[in-house]
């Protein structure tokens, strides 16, 4: 259900508001999603605009969280977002957004992003779009371990953990038509993603949100991720890999295009692809950025020529 205001006012050019409800069911009639949310937008007389959204997700049963295993409870949560756009017609314009979410089990997410567009002179266009995202997921899937003795979960142990994740990135674009026949275009993206896993655990039973946290109730876990879920004998013990990560990448492409004759074009292309994986599980922006800029990379230079044989 929604309403739109189309008559221009003193400050607002147009506006709209919507209230929505949605739910999903699987083929057995089990509810797998149940959400109510609202959206609103306003465009001001100076061509700036504001967008808002928010909602609530009710508790339901998730039939995909265990990657083919039984259904488990997905806890309720709230979410909110806001975005602000300046006048896109100006030589300097920007977009800013903020997203927030929180779940009843302690999970949360928070994200900030923006994009700045700059027109320099009559031809040069620059765009810079940084973003940063923080996320705490209390039920991050790790693995499914076979254990016929665990009849409660149909012969498997579904291992999960808490994941604290930080992602920082930026999109950088350059568009410069130097002459009508000679242009330069570039795109570069630095990207850093860091994940720290903790609190390893498993679901106790289907259609629940009850966990056996390793290290409690007689279970054990050591520094090498050797886990004994029942204690006592080692018959049901298993080993996990350390899933912590620190992935850094810098990719970019610069293209010079010269149409030296109608229909005939030469392209000079440089591509850069660098990665680094040091400092797993720990986010330190200045250190990570330094590692990324000094990381070994693949640099490729290519030349393409097309020639039109006319009459």
C-alpha positions as CSV (number, residue, x, y, z in Angstrom):
1,X,0.0,0.0,0.0
2,X,1.4,3.4,-0.9
3,X,0.7,7.0,-1.6
4,X,2.4,9.6,-3.8
5,X,2.4,13.3,-3.5
6,X,2.9,14.9,-7.0
7,X,2.0,18.5,-6.3
8,X,5.0,20.7,-5.8
9,X,5.2,22.4,-2.4
10,X,7.4,25.1,-1.0
11,X,10.3,22.7,-0.1
12,X,9.3,19.3,-1.6
13,X,8.9,18.7,-5.3
14,X,7.4,15.1,-4.9
15,X,7.2,12.4,-2.3
16,X,6.0,8.8,-1.8
17,X,5.4,6.4,1.1
18,X,4.8,2.7,1.0
19,X,4.0,0.0,3.6
20,X,4.6,-3.6,2.7
21,X,4.1,-7.1,4.1
22,X,5.6,-10.2,2.6
23,X,5.8,-13.9,3.6
24,X,7.1,-17.0,1.9
25,X,6.1,-20.7,2.4
26,X,7.8,-23.9,1.1
27,X,5.9,-26.6,-0.6
28,X,4.9,-28.2,2.7
29,X,3.2,-25.0,3.8
30,X,5.9,-24.1,6.3
31,X,6.5,-20.3,6.6
32,X,10.1,-19.5,5.7
33,X,9.9,-15.6,5.7
34,X,7.7,-13.1,7.4
35,X,8.5,-9.4,7.0
36,X,6.8,-6.1,7.4
37,X,8.6,-2.9,6.2
38,X,8.1,0.6,5.0
39,X,9.8,2.9,2.5
40,X,9.6,6.7,2.0
41,X,11.3,9.0,-0.5
42,X,11.3,12.8,-1.0
43,X,12.7,14.9,-3.8
44,X,13.2,18.5,-2.8
45,X,12.8,21.6,-5.0
46,X,16.6,21.9,-5.3
47,X,16.7,18.3,-6.7
48,X,18.2,16.8,-3.7
49,X,16.5,13.6,-2.5
50,X,16.1,11.6,0.7
51,X,15.2,7.9,0.9
52,X,14.3,5.9,4.1
53,X,13.4,2.3,4.7
54,X,13.0,0.1,7.8
55,X,11.2,-3.0,8.9
56,X,10.9,-6.0,11.1
57,X,11.5,-9.7,10.3
58,X,9.5,-12.2,12.4
59,X,10.8,-15.5,13.7
60,X,10.4,-18.3,11.1
61,X,11.8,-21.6,10.0
62,X,14.8,-21.6,7.7
63,X,15.1,-24.6,5.4
64,X,18.4,-23.6,3.7
65,X,20.6,-22.6,6.7
66,X,22.0,-26.2,7.1
67,X,22.8,-26.6,3.4
68,X,20.3,-29.4,2.9
69,X,19.8,-30.4,6.5
70,X,16.6,-30.0,8.6
71,X,14.9,-26.7,9.2
72,X,16.1,-24.5,12.1
73,X,14.7,-21.3,13.7
74,X,15.7,-18.0,12.1
75,X,15.5,-15.4,14.9
76,X,13.6,-12.1,14.4
77,X,15.4,-8.8,13.6
78,X,15.0,-5.2,12.7
79,X,16.6,-3.2,9.9
80,X,16.9,0.4,8.8
81,X,18.4,2.3,6.0
82,X,18.8,5.9,4.8
83,X,20.2,7.5,1.7
84,X,20.8,11.1,0.6
85,X,21.4,12.3,-3.0
86,X,22.5,15.7,-4.0
87,X,21.6,17.4,-7.3
88,X,23.1,15.1,-10.0
89,X,23.1,17.9,-12.5
90,X,25.8,19.8,-10.7
91,X,29.5,19.5,-11.5
92,X,30.0,18.1,-8.0
93,X,27.4,15.6,-6.7
94,X,27.3,12.8,-4.2
95,X,25.3,10.0,-2.8
96,X,25.5,8.8,0.9
97,X,23.8,5.8,2.5
98,X,23.7,4.1,5.9
99,X,22.3,0.6,6.6
100,X,21.8,-0.9,10.0
101,X,20.4,-4.3,11.2
102,X,20.1,-6.1,14.5
103,X,18.9,-9.6,15.4
104,X,17.6,-11.0,18.7
105,X,20.5,-13.4,19.1
106,X,23.1,-10.6,19.1
107,X,23.8,-10.5,15.4
108,X,24.1,-7.0,13.9
109,X,25.3,-5.2,10.8
110,X,26.3,-1.6,10.1
111,X,27.3,-0.2,6.8
112,X,28.3,3.2,5.4
113,X,28.8,4.0,1.7
114,X,29.1,7.1,-0.5
115,X,29.9,8.1,-4.0
116,X,31.3,11.4,-5.2
117,X,31.1,12.4,-8.8
118,X,33.1,15.3,-10.1
119,X,33.0,17.0,-13.5
120,X,36.3,18.9,-14.1
121,X,36.0,21.2,-17.1
122,X,34.1,20.1,-20.1
123,X,35.4,16.6,-20.4
124,X,37.0,15.0,-17.3
125,X,34.7,13.0,-15.1
126,X,36.0,11.5,-11.8
127,X,34.0,9.2,-9.5
128,X,35.1,7.9,-6.0
129,X,32.9,5.5,-4.0
130,X,34.2,4.3,-0.7
131,X,32.3,1.9,1.6
132,X,32.8,0.1,4.9
133,X,30.7,-2.7,6.3
134,X,30.7,-4.3,9.8
135,X,28.8,-7.5,10.4
136,X,28.4,-9.9,13.4
137,X,26.7,-13.1,12.4
138,X,25.9,-15.5,15.3
139,X,25.1,-18.4,13.0
140,X,27.8,-18.7,10.3
141,X,27.8,-22.1,8.6
142,X,31.1,-23.9,8.9
143,X,30.7,-27.6,8.0
144,X,28.5,-30.7,8.2
145,X,30.3,-33.6,9.9
146,X,29.0,-37.2,9.5
147,X,28.2,-38.9,12.9
148,X,25.7,-41.7,12.7
149,X,25.4,-41.6,16.5
150,X,23.9,-38.2,16.4
151,X,20.4,-39.3,15.6
152,X,18.8,-36.0,16.8
153,X,20.2,-34.4,13.6
154,X,19.8,-37.4,11.3
155,X,23.4,-38.6,11.5
156,X,25.3,-35.3,11.1
157,X,26.7,-32.5,13.2
158,X,26.1,-29.1,11.7
159,X,28.9,-26.8,12.9
160,X,28.4,-23.1,13.1
161,X,30.2,-20.2,14.7
162,X,30.1,-16.4,15.3
163,X,31.6,-14.4,12.5
164,X,32.9,-10.9,13.0
165,X,33.5,-9.4,9.6
166,X,34.8,-6.1,8.3
167,X,34.7,-5.2,4.6
168,X,36.2,-2.0,3.2
169,X,36.4,-1.1,-0.5
170,X,36.2,1.7,-3.0
171,X,35.3,2.1,-6.6
172,X,37.4,4.7,-8.5
173,X,36.5,5.7,-12.1
174,X,38.1,8.0,-14.6
175,X,36.5,9.1,-17.9
176,X,38.5,11.6,-20.0
177,X,37.7,12.1,-23.7
178,X,40.9,14.1,-24.5
179,X,39.7,14.6,-28.0
180,X,36.7,13.2,-29.9
181,X,39.0,10.4,-31.2
182,X,41.3,9.9,-28.3
183,X,39.9,8.9,-24.9
184,X,41.1,7.5,-21.6
185,X,39.0,5.4,-19.2
186,X,40.0,3.8,-16.0
187,X,38.5,1.7,-13.2
188,X,40.3,0.7,-9.9
189,X,38.9,-1.1,-6.9
190,X,40.9,-1.7,-3.6
191,X,39.1,-4.3,-1.5
192,X,39.8,-5.6,2.1
193,X,37.7,-8.3,3.8
194,X,38.6,-9.6,7.2
195,X,36.8,-12.4,9.1
196,X,37.3,-13.6,12.7
197,X,35.5,-16.8,13.7
198,X,34.8,-17.7,17.3
199,X,32.3,-19.5,19.6
200,X,32.2,-22.8,17.5
201,X,29.0,-24.7,18.1
202,X,26.4,-27.1,16.6
203,X,22.7,-27.3,16.5
204,X,21.2,-29.6,19.1
205,X,18.0,-30.5,17.4
206,X,15.9,-29.5,14.3
207,X,13.4,-26.6,14.3
208,X,15.2,-25.0,17.2
209,X,17.8,-22.3,18.0
210,X,19.5,-24.4,20.7
211,X,23.3,-24.9,20.4
212,X,25.9,-27.1,22.0
213,X,28.8,-24.6,22.3
214,X,32.1,-26.5,22.1
215,X,34.0,-26.3,25.4
216,X,30.7,-26.5,27.4
217,X,28.5,-29.4,28.6
218,X,31.5,-31.8,28.5
219,X,32.5,-31.0,25.0
220,X,36.1,-29.9,24.2
221,X,37.9,-27.8,21.5
222,X,41.7,-27.1,21.5
223,X,43.9,-24.5,19.8
224,X,44.3,-26.8,16.7
225,X,40.5,-26.9,16.2
226,X,40.3,-30.6,17.3
227,X,36.7,-30.9,18.6
228,X,35.2,-33.7,20.8
229,X,31.4,-32.9,21.0
230,X,30.7,-35.5,23.7
231,X,33.9,-35.8,25.7
232,X,35.1,-39.2,26.9
233,X,36.3,-41.3,23.9
234,X,37.6,-39.8,20.7
235,X,35.4,-41.9,18.4
236,X,33.3,-38.8,17.4
237,X,36.1,-36.3,17.5
238,X,36.9,-34.3,14.3
239,X,39.2,-31.5,13.2
240,X,38.3,-28.2,11.5
241,X,40.5,-25.9,9.6
242,X,41.0,-22.3,10.9
243,X,38.5,-20.3,8.9
244,X,39.8,-16.9,9.8
245,X,40.7,-14.8,6.8
246,X,42.2,-11.5,5.7
247,X,41.7,-11.1,1.9
248,X,43.0,-8.0,0.2
249,X,42.8,-7.3,-3.5
250,X,43.6,-4.4,-5.8
251,X,42.3,-4.7,-9.3
252,X,42.3,-2.0,-12.0
253,X,42.1,-1.4,-15.7
254,X,43.3,1.6,-17.8
255,X,42.3,1.9,-21.4
256,X,43.6,4.4,-24.0
257,X,41.5,4.4,-27.2
258,X,42.6,6.2,-30.4
259,X,40.4,6.2,-33.5
260,X,43.2,7.2,-35.9
261,X,40.9,6.8,-38.9
262,X,37.1,6.5,-39.3
263,X,36.3,2.9,-38.3
264,X,39.9,2.1,-37.4
265,X,40.9,2.0,-33.7
266,X,43.8,1.2,-31.5
267,X,43.4,0.2,-27.8
268,X,46.2,0.3,-25.3
269,X,45.2,-1.6,-22.1
270,X,46.9,-2.0,-18.8
271,X,45.4,-4.3,-16.1
272,X,46.5,-4.8,-12.5
273,X,45.6,-7.6,-10.2
274,X,47.2,-7.8,-6.8
275,X,46.3,-9.9,-3.7
276,X,47.5,-10.4,-0.2
277,X,46.4,-12.8,2.7
278,X,48.6,-11.8,5.7
279,X,47.3,-11.0,9.2
280,X,44.3,-13.4,9.1
281,X,41.4,-12.5,11.3
282,X,42.7,-9.0,12.3
283,X,41.5,-5.8,10.7
284,X,44.0,-2.9,10.8
285,X,43.2,-0.5,7.9
286,X,46.5,1.3,7.6
287,X,48.5,-1.9,7.9
288,X,46.2,-3.8,5.5
289,X,46.2,-1.0,3.0
290,X,50.0,-0.8,3.1
291,X,50.2,-4.6,2.6
292,X,47.8,-4.3,-0.3
293,X,49.7,-1.5,-2.1
294,X,53.0,-3.4,-1.8
295,X,51.7,-6.9,-2.6
296,X,52.9,-8.9,-5.6
297,X,50.6,-8.4,-8.5
298,X,50.0,-9.5,-12.1
299,X,50.3,-6.6,-14.5
300,X,49.3,-7.1,-18.1
301,X,49.8,-4.7,-21.0
302,X,47.8,-5.4,-24.2
303,X,47.6,-3.7,-27.6
304,X,44.6,-4.2,-29.9
305,X,44.4,-2.8,-33.4
306,X,41.4,-2.9,-35.7
307,X,41.5,-1.4,-39.2
308,X,38.6,-0.7,-41.5
309,X,39.4,-1.4,-45.2
310,X,37.0,1.0,-46.9
311,X,36.2,1.6,-50.5
